[in-house]
Each structure stands twice: as C-alpha cells, then as structure tokens.
Amino acid sequence: MMRPYRFEHPNTEEMELVTRGSYLAAAFLGPLYIMYRKTSGFWPSVLLTVVLTGGIVGFWAVSLTFLSNRTLLIALPAVVVVALMIQSSFVIRQVRRHFRRRGWLVRAPS
C-alpha cells in the first residue's frame, strides 16, 4: 500500500521522492500536503476530506445507538484509521498524476 516513488524530470534530471513519511503526511495533512508539493488536485482532496469527515461523524452517530460500548472502542478507531488510509492513498495518487501529466518519469527507488 505505501509504495515509495521517485519522480525524475527527463530534461533537467531533477528528482522528487515520495516515501513512507510522505504517506503519513498525506494522511494527516491531506490538501495541505498537495499545496506543500505544489501539485494539482487541491479541491478534489478537500472534497474527499469533507466526505470522510462526514462519514466518520455519521458512523459515530449511528453506531452510538446500535453498538455496545465495547464494540465502539474497536469500531470508531478502526473507522478513523481506514479514513486516513483512504485519504493518504488518494493524495499520493493526485501527486503522482500531477508529475506524470507534466512529463516526469515515475520510478521505483533504488
């Protein structure tokens, strides 16, 4: 899931890395990580963040009425972790797509 990438510009030989730490930053910062990387895809990532936050709040509201307290202790953190994983992979995909559109080569780091 957390596959690292190395982006290389074919003309200038400039290089950008996406490491496991990038996935962690993308999970917690989301759209701000896209701004940090100066790539496109800010608004779709904002929309995803709003949808995931709404999903967590909705799950919390529904689960309070149907789940026991012990189950809530497992279910709520699990939902948050899944939401962070979804956001992380989406944001990194947006960064990768941006570099590919600009003509950069995507490589696995050596």
N, C-alpha and C positions, 0 to 999 in steps of 0.2 A: 504494500500500500504506500509506504513512504519511500518511493523510489527517487533517488537523487538524480539530478540532471545537470549537464554542463552545456551552456549555450555559447557558441562561437560565431563571431561575425566573420563572414568569408573574406572580406576585403581588409579590414583593419586588424583582424586577429584578436579583437577584444574578447574577453571571456567573462561570463556571469555564471555563478553557481547557485543551484537550489539544493540545499542539504536537508537533513532531518530537522535541524533547527529552523529552517525556513517553513517547514510544515507546522511546527509548533507556533511560530509567529503568525502564520496564516490562520491557524485555528482560533487563536485568541484575539487577533487584531483585525482579521477579515479585510474589509475595504481599506483600512489604513495601510495594510501590507501592500496592497496594489498601488496605493499612492506612493509609498516608500520606493517601490520598484520602478515607478514612473511608467506603468504599463496601462493598457486599456482594460475596461471591464469593471470600472468602479461601480456604476449604477446597478448592473446585474448582481454584483456581490452585496450591495446594500439591500437590494430586494431579497436576496437569499437570507441575509442576516435577520431581516424583519420577519420573514416567513418562519425561519427556525425558532426565533424567539417566541413568536405567536404559537407555534406548535408545542413548545415546552410549556408555556403558560396554559394552553388548552389541555394538554395532557395532565398537568398538575391539577387543574380544576376538576377534570373528570375523574381522575384517579383518587382524589380525596373522598369522593362519595362511594366508590366501588371497591377500593383496595384496602386491605388491612394495614395497620401501621408498620408491621414488619416488612410487608411487601413493598410499601412506599420507600423504605430505607434502601431497597435494592433498585427499584424501578426508576426513581427520579434521578439518581446519579448516572444510571445507565443511559437514560434518555439524553442527558446533557453531554455525555461522552460521545454518543452517536451523532448528535448535532454538531459537535466540534469536529468530528472526523469528516462529516459531510462538508462543512464549511472549508476545512483545510484542503480537501481534495479539489473542491470547486475553485478555490482561489488559485491554487497552484496550476490547475488546468487553464485558467484565464491567463496567467503569466506565460505559460508555455505556448498558448495560442498566439499571444502578442508577439513573442520572439519569432515564432515560425512565420507569421504574416510579414514581419519585417525582413525576412530572408536569412535569419540566423540559423545555424545548423544546431540540431539537438543531438547531444552525445551522452553516453553513459560515462560517468567519471572514471578515470583510470587510476 
